[in-house]
Each structure stands twice: as C-alpha cells, then as structure tokens.
Amino acid sequence: MIVKSLKEDAFRIIEDSISSVLPEKAVEQEFKKLDLGDKIYLVAIGKAAWRMARSAKDHLKGRIKGGVVITKYGHSQGPIDGLEVCEAGHPIPDENTIKATKKAIEFVQNLSKDDAVLFLVSGGGSALFELPVEGVSLEDIKNVTDMLLRCGANIVEINAIRKRLSQVKGGKFAQLVLPAKVYSLVLSDVLGDRLDSIASGPAYPDSTTVGDVEKIIKKYDLELPDNILEKLKEETPKRLYNVETRIIGSVSKVCESAEKIARKLGYDSLIL
C-alpha cells in the first residue's frame, strides 16, 4: 500500500507541476495582471506559439487587431481567426522562416505610441524568427552557426555572433516596433532564464559587446568572410524603453510548483 501511495503521489506531483506551466494556462494567468489597452497587435514565435496565441485570442477577443504566429512544422493546430499562422524550419531556419519574419515586421510597422504589441515567445524562437541584416544571407548564417557548433562554442557565444547578423535578434525587434510598447511574455527553455538568450532576445537588451565577439573569434581562431566580419563590428541595443518582459513559465517554475505540491502531500521536499 505504501508503494502504491508513493507512486500515485509521484504521478500527481509530475502532472500538476507540468500543468502549472502549460502554454495556455501560463498565458491566461498573466492577462489578469496586464493592462494592454484595446488596440493589441500580436506576434508569437516558438514551438508553443500556436497554443499561446490561441489562448491570447480566446481571452482578449476583439481587442486583438490581428497578428502573425510563427511555429515549427507540424506544431500548428489549424487556423486562428484574425491571425496569420505560419510554419517554418526548426532547428535550422529556412526560406519560410524569412517570409514569416518579414510578415511579422511588416505587421508591426507604423504603429503609434498608444498601440500595444503582445509578443509571445517560447523555445525554438531563435530559429523560427530570423531575418538576416543587409549584406548577409540565410546561408551565411547557417554556415557561421555550423562553424561555431563544430569548434565547440557555447550557446551564449553563438548567440553573441548571430545577434549581429540578424535584423530581429538582440533587442532589434523591439526597436522596429517603436513607438509602440512591447509586452513580452516568455516561456523559458534556458536554464537560469537569461532573457537575452531565450530566442536570442528579440525584445530584450543585449548584454554582449563587440569586444566579446572579437574574443570569441580569437578564442576559436575563426576564419570568417569579410561581409560577416564587417557586420560583427556593429553594436546591438543596450537599452530599450518600450518593453515590459515577464517570464510566465520555466524549468524553475516547474520545480517550485512540484515542491509546493509535494509539501501539500506531506513530504519534506527541497529544490536541488
């Protein structure tokens, strides 16, 4: 009987803690705390983008004036009224990534300071939301990323370089939205919840510098083409004044939820 009880409790802890950070529930809970106004423009990126966007549409109803949803192939569950749903490549961006990202950028152009952009971000957003800077091709980005992976660079080092080759990463998307305000709701798949790393931080100031990039190039003795080297000399945004960011789900939140449920069941629990 004791073994059965332990097994039942273990399954309850697992199921309830995961349920607490499911995309729909995480988004729904946050709307109770936000004042987005009545003119909301939605952009959702990542593997959970469809589910997050569906929840937003259900709860905000007529206040959403339209939007673009970009998710991985096979992760859309059908049309969402008033929103354009796009599928693209993951983990490697493809031409559909470029097309979908262009649609999202065009959609948020020419907004006013009274408009709100609801930016829903989840894991996979870095590959699914991409538009190379002028003078750099998608193939260039793929080649540089492959080079960095082969030489053993970590994700922070890879992102430091990729952000400078992108029109949307490293806080640049938030700049494109100006003067409208961005309300960024994030499902984190990065340990430590570093906001400039999740989906390469399209709406968050970048903490890496040109100096950091030069050290990475030297550290791995990278031989990069001239067009890439030229772009890596350009700095990313260090301050953004039109963004409010909230992490609505993460590994940490799952652990915290599991601990609370375990304590309610009478277990002396702690998070390692």
Salt bridges, closest charged atoms under 4 A:
ASP16 OD2 - ARG12 NE 3.46
GLU24 OE2 - ARG51 NE 2.75
GLU28 OE2 - HIS59 NE2 3.77
GLU30 OE1 - LYS33 NZ 3.75
GLU30 OE2 - ARG246 NH1 2.89
ASP38 OD1 - ARG63 NE 3.68
ASP58 OD1 - ARG54 NH2 2.83
GLU84 OE2 - LYS103 NZ 2.70
ASP114 OD1 - LYS113 NZ 3.70
ASP115 OD1 - LYS39 NZ 3.21
GLU130 OE2 - LYS169 NZ 2.95
ASP146 OD2 - ARG150 NE 3.02
GLU157 OE2 - LYS219 NZ 2.88
ASP196 OD1 - ARG194 NE 2.69
ASP206 OD1 - LYS163 NZ 2.82
ASP206 OD2 - ARG164 NH1 3.48
ASP206 OD2 - LYS238 NZ 3.86
GLU230 OE1 - LYS233 NZ 3.83
GLU234 OE2 - LYS231 NZ 3.95
GLU235 OE1 - ARG164 NH2 2.61
GLU235 OE1 - LYS238 NZ 3.26
GLU244 OE1 - LYS181 NZ 3.55
GLU244 OE2 - ARG246 NH2 2.87
GLU259 OE2 - ARG263 NE 3.58
ASP268 OD1 - ARG263 NH1 3.86
